[in-house]
Amino acid sequence: MLMENFLRSKEYWNLIEIGISAVAEGTDLTEGQNNVIEDQKLKDMKAKNYLLQAIDSSILETIQKKDIAKDIWDSLKQKYQGTTRVKCAQLQALRKEFEMLHMKEGESVNDYFGRTLTTANKMRIHGERMENVVIIEKIL
């Protein structure tokens, strides 16, 4: 989500969603068309650079052969979001974790509050519609 917002602010998100236009070799193009294509390639290179800077080095090997920013993003999206069944299983596990949350012996209220919010935020990221009142009730 952070990377998406960042790329939107830099006006590169279109390249992530759509990709850059492929032009057949030997096609006669006007100077204006060539300029648009070169501009797209430059923006794609910048978007790709931002993505690569944000990625852990252990993941770089899996996306090394991706040529454009869209391919990198799609690969990362598939890796981290997974299939619908995986998402449902993760959400179910988070729901159980949330239900089982309780304050530990010697734990401060702030620490418990932080653990509760962390779990609730993970649930929201996975699509759970959770009202703040539910979180407050859990903490209290």
Secondary structure as GFF3:
##gff-version 3
##sequence-region A 1 140
A	DSSP	alpha_helix	2	9	.	.	.	ID=ss1
A	DSSP	alpha_helix	13	18	.	.	.	ID=ss2
A	DSSP	alpha_helix	31	54	.	.	.	ID=ss3
A	DSSP	alpha_helix	57	63	.	.	.	ID=ss4
A	DSSP	alpha_helix	69	81	.	.	.	ID=ss5
A	DSSP	alpha_helix	84	100	.	.	.	ID=ss6
A	DSSP	alpha_helix	109	125	.	.	.	ID=ss7
A	DSSP	alpha_helix	132	139	.	.	.	ID=ss8
###
